[in-house]
Amino acid sequence: MIWLSQIRRKQTNPRVPQIIIIALGFLLIILGKADVTAVRFMQGGLVEVIAPIYSVISVPVNSIETVFEGVQTVASLRSEANRLSAENKRLRKWQQLAESLEVQNRQLRTVLGAVIPLDWNSITARVIVVPGGNFSHSMIIEHGPGYDIATGSAVVTAEGLVGYIISSSQHYSRVLLISDVNARIPIILSDSSWPGLAVGKNGLILQLDFLPVESDPTINESVLTSGHGGLLPAGIPVGNVSSVTNETVLVKPTVDLRKLSFVTILTRKNATDFMFSPDENNSLYSPLIQRDSERLFEGLNSRELIQ
């Protein structure tokens, strides 16, 4: 029983916790009195040791993060590129359609703006064969069936005279352009009303012939059809005077004959037999006398169309 009593005495000894508490207090006092500079020096040394390790560890971590961000960015850019590519293709189709409609609209405006004289009908035709060389100043147009188009009918655009019909069928007609060397267009000068002939030269410039001596054409003066001969209506713009010398007067056509897509054919509402078959009705005109020694004011008349 003696040893049991000793154990109880040891367990009930209250001094042990007190000693521990006192020791912790002294330790805290010693730490509080420690030199702050020494502590900071230890902290700095610890930082010097830890910083390189952190730097070595952070580099691969940052690289991995950069790689993941790059992958996400590439995937996002690829998706955006695919979307933009599809949108670009769609916009290209709309652009081609818009350009085609713009060209067609510009071509049709040359027809819609044509001035139709009274007592004349208009027929819209598409140009299918354009002039193909220096010696081919004629073109073929398509107008469809159901039209009675007389030889010599004027062909115009909104800008002025293009030429006149020299042959016609059910669907197509051939047009002699005013630039052809065989074309003879009766004209008048807009300022002085002097008559003359606009003669083609197989080029981009016309020449005025048979102008009276009293006429005094000026640069940029308008040249209009006179209506002499009865085949072409009067007042259609032919060109503007571009050069005046003692021997020649040159005219630049108002219509660019190289850029024709649609034209308008002018036909009389009440055409007589003379318009369709001038060689069968001699009562409406008197043929000009053929004289080798004289140059006559012929212009565009029925005899020329027959030849």
Secondary structure, 3 states (H helix, E strand, C coil): CHHHHHHHHHHCCCHHHHHHHHHHHHHHHHHHCCCHHHHHHHHHHHHHHHHHHHHHHHHHHHHHHHHHHHHHHHHHHHHHHHHHHHHHHHHHHHHHHHHHHHHHHHHHHHHHCCCCCCCEEEEEEEEEECCCECCECEEEEECCCCCCCCCCCEEECCCCEEEEEEEECCCEEEEEECCCCCCEEEEEECCCCCEEEEECCCCCCEEEECCCCCCCCCCCCEEEECCCCCCCCCCCEEEEEEEECCCCEEEEECCCCCCCCEEEEEEECCCCHHHHCHHHCCCCCCCCCCCCCCCCCCCCCHHHHHC
